[in-house]
């Protein structure tokens, strides 16, 4: 559990409910029937809940806070150009796979559905209008990675597999300077 940038690792338990209290701000998070999950158990939990396999390499980036960037392919779709006109997508944080985590993939799925994201898309990161998502429309075990916008429902394939996606990630500093100007050359 993270709050105020600090990890709260030992909750208080009352009748099977875990209470996490932030020492810095006093915020309390209550989770009924709380249990801890290993990363592997989290993958199994996800698979059982949604009937889809998360890529095993997602464990490596789950919860990551270092900003990464993925270069996008060009497109003629107007709505995608509106949102992704600079040709890059910034990933601030990959959702955690832990079902108990505040910024979990489960929270993203819920939020994505509220914004009208397709059921076969599992959002990894996004803001409502735009999402980085796993696309399970063609396979329940080997998703493509897409960026999508929820206004018109258009999407753009970023990678044909999660492994390909991971291998194409760029550090923020490789793409943008300190003023946010694109410096990427390739």
Wavefront OBJ file of the C-alpha trace (Angstrom):
o trace
v 0.000 0.000 0.000
v 1.431 3.412 -0.989
v 0.340 6.780 0.421
v 2.166 10.132 0.387
v 4.994 8.396 -1.469
v 5.584 6.032 1.464
v 4.902 2.322 1.631
v 2.500 1.239 4.365
v 3.323 -2.426 4.760
v 1.726 -3.558 7.992
v -2.005 -3.023 8.321
v -4.048 -3.426 11.472
v -6.619 -6.253 11.255
v -10.070 -6.213 12.809
v -12.486 -9.067 11.989
v -10.696 -9.937 8.715
v -10.567 -6.327 7.503
v -7.193 -4.664 6.997
v -6.783 -0.995 7.948
v -3.842 0.855 6.446
v -3.044 4.161 8.154
v -0.599 6.644 6.620
v 1.703 8.039 9.301
v 2.215 11.200 7.260
v -1.331 12.320 6.404
v -3.507 10.060 8.548
v -5.403 8.698 5.532
v -7.036 5.330 6.257
v -7.689 2.675 3.614
v -9.970 -0.196 4.555
v -9.867 -3.521 2.696
v -12.243 -6.339 3.604
v -11.012 -9.948 3.335
v -7.490 -8.668 2.720
v -4.714 -11.062 1.833
v -1.316 -10.584 0.282
v -0.508 -11.931 -3.160
v 2.785 -12.883 -4.747
v 3.181 -11.540 -8.296
v 2.506 -15.031 -9.645
v -0.660 -15.361 -7.515
v -1.777 -11.969 -8.824
v -1.470 -13.226 -12.403
v -3.552 -16.309 -11.552
v -6.134 -14.154 -9.755
v -6.429 -11.937 -12.863
v -6.757 -14.946 -15.168
v -9.484 -16.474 -12.986
v -11.392 -13.181 -12.711
v -11.302 -12.177 -16.409
v -10.507 -15.383 -18.319
v -7.520 -13.644 -19.939
v -3.795 -14.214 -19.497
v -1.717 -11.199 -18.566
v 1.718 -11.395 -20.156
v 4.126 -12.825 -17.576
v 6.566 -9.972 -18.301
v 3.965 -7.543 -16.988
v 5.286 -8.438 -13.526
v 8.515 -6.589 -14.443
v 6.780 -3.257 -15.103
v 3.774 -3.551 -12.782
v 3.690 -0.562 -10.451
v 6.734 1.019 -12.139
v 6.952 4.765 -11.661
v 9.727 5.687 -14.086
v 8.249 7.487 -17.070
v 8.645 5.549 -20.290
v 7.706 6.510 -23.833
v 6.617 4.427 -26.787
v 6.917 5.643 -30.369
v 3.675 5.340 -32.309
v 3.127 4.449 -35.938
v 1.636 7.147 -38.133
v -2.070 7.011 -38.903
v -4.671 8.771 -41.023
v -7.368 8.478 -38.357
v -8.267 12.020 -37.314
v -9.207 11.272 -33.682
v -5.944 9.375 -33.080
v -3.928 12.200 -34.601
v -5.739 14.653 -32.322
v -4.657 12.778 -29.197
v -1.324 11.372 -30.351
v -0.155 13.994 -32.850
v 3.448 14.123 -31.623
v 3.874 10.407 -32.416
v 4.663 9.310 -28.852
v 2.755 8.035 -25.840
v 4.067 8.705 -22.336
v 3.573 6.054 -19.682
v 3.777 7.570 -16.231
v 2.971 4.451 -14.233
v 2.022 0.918 -15.117
v -0.905 -0.310 -13.029
v -0.116 -2.767 -10.267
v -1.305 -6.355 -10.652
v -1.914 -6.638 -6.903
v -5.714 -6.736 -6.377
v -5.276 -4.768 -3.127
v -3.174 -1.954 -4.573
v -4.735 1.505 -4.845
v -3.522 1.994 -8.450
v -4.263 -1.512 -9.696
v -5.100 -2.881 -13.092
v -8.545 -3.642 -11.603
v -9.085 0.065 -10.903
v -8.019 0.834 -14.486
v -10.451 -1.735 -15.866
v -13.298 -0.239 -13.858
v -12.398 3.299 -14.915
v -11.877 2.250 -18.530
v -15.318 0.654 -18.662
v -16.858 3.849 -17.259
v -15.196 5.735 -20.131
v -16.566 3.225 -22.682
v -13.414 1.189 -23.279
v -14.122 -2.122 -25.041
v -14.363 -5.220 -22.820
v -11.539 -6.946 -24.692
v -9.177 -4.058 -23.845
v -7.316 -4.217 -20.533
v -6.079 -0.702 -19.749
v -2.552 -0.533 -18.349
v -2.370 3.247 -18.074
v -4.535 6.136 -19.115
v -6.533 9.247 -18.320
v -10.033 8.472 -19.569
v -9.790 9.952 -23.051
v -6.680 7.953 -23.972
v -5.390 4.584 -22.805
v -2.500 2.216 -23.286
v -4.157 -1.192 -23.317
v -3.736 -4.865 -23.964
v -5.956 -5.850 -26.894
v -7.452 -9.324 -26.476
v -9.843 -9.145 -29.438
v -7.846 -11.732 -31.424
v -6.431 -13.887 -28.605
v -7.079 -14.476 -24.894
v -3.451 -15.432 -24.276
v -1.314 -13.253 -26.596
v -2.657 -9.702 -26.620
v -1.447 -6.903 -28.825
v -0.590 -3.577 -27.214
v -2.594 -0.578 -28.421
v -3.214 3.061 -27.683
v -6.866 3.942 -27.898
v -9.140 6.919 -27.494
v -12.613 6.639 -26.027
v -14.357 9.457 -27.922
v -14.678 7.555 -31.223
v -13.274 4.209 -30.031
v -10.340 4.177 -32.443
v -7.108 2.381 -31.596
v -3.620 2.054 -32.981
v -1.441 -1.055 -32.613
v 1.778 -0.214 -30.785
v 3.199 -3.745 -30.690
v 2.064 -7.209 -31.741
v 3.116 -8.672 -28.386
v 3.950 -7.437 -24.922
v 7.558 -8.596 -25.312
v 7.863 -6.481 -28.467
v 6.314 -3.558 -26.599
v 8.806 -3.862 -23.706
v 11.750 -4.016 -26.110
v 10.588 -0.777 -27.802
v 10.121 1.308 -24.647
v 12.227 4.451 -24.486
v 13.351 6.479 -21.493
v 11.659 9.877 -21.272
v 15.066 11.602 -21.606
v 15.636 9.885 -24.969
v 12.528 11.531 -26.417
v 12.022 14.888 -24.651
v 14.325 17.610 -23.347
v 13.809 19.407 -20.029
v 11.296 21.779 -21.649
v 9.209 18.937 -23.130
v 10.486 19.450 -26.699
v 10.988 16.336 -28.814
v 14.658 15.489 -29.250
v 14.218 11.906 -30.442
v 16.262 11.101 -33.540
v 15.951 7.745 -35.275
l 1 2 3 4 5 6 7 8 9 10 11 12 13 14 15 16 17 18 19 20 21 22 23 24 25 26 27 28 29 30 31 32 33 34 35 36 37 38 39 40 41 42 43 44 45 46 47 48 49 50 51 52 53 54 55 56 57 58 59 60 61 62 63 64 65 66 67 68 69 70 71 72 73 74 75 76 77 78 79 80 81 82 83 84 85 86 87 88 89 90 91 92 93 94 95 96 97 98 99 100 101 102 103 104 105 106 107 108 109 110 111 112 113 114 115 116 117 118 119 120 121 122 123 124 125 126 127 128 129 130 131 132 133 134 135 136 137 138 139 140 141 142 143 144 145 146 147 148 149 150 151 152 153 154 155 156 157 158 159 160 161 162 163 164 165 166 167 168 169 170 171 172 173 174 175 176 177 178 179 180 181 182 183 184 185 186
